[in-house]
């Protein structure tokens, strides 16, 4: 999703994508809690809810927005029009609704979105991108643009399978790899270590 100009503009900002292979693993909850924790440490934080059409960051932050990310495709809408300041001190851009449009924007609209998102660099020290689940085009665009990727999964077999698929795609397409794994919904540290070890072994065996 990021053009070379946008990547340059974001060079001084830490961009972290929080993603998952499967929905319902607690990805957005982790993104919001991380945002609040960073804000409490004094960082200016912007959350981009890139789970287009399925966005719920605003619900977890206890606020709402009249505008959303896809409104930036309209030439008259500026970045300041879609950024919302929350009671927690965290800024966010809603993903809103409109999956159909998200899948249909053309080259000119994509360039416009890139140009406007480049201005986020002046608003934050850390940008957290809460992506959609899976390996869709929009998801991969944001993952590959990030400095760091946090992959959220649970011990559930289908969640692990989908997480591995994300790891595989990331290993193929990412120029610089910086992926961290969060095992959510475990009851003991031992369980999380065992799950992480399974994925690590699979990655070492099949991904290069």
Beta strands, then each sheet from edge to edge (+ up, - down):
strand 1: 14-20
strand 2: 45-50
strand 3: 83-85
strand 4: 91-93
strand 5: 126-133
strand 6: 148-154
strand 7: 179-184
sheet 1: 3+ 4- 2- 5- 1- 6- 7-
end
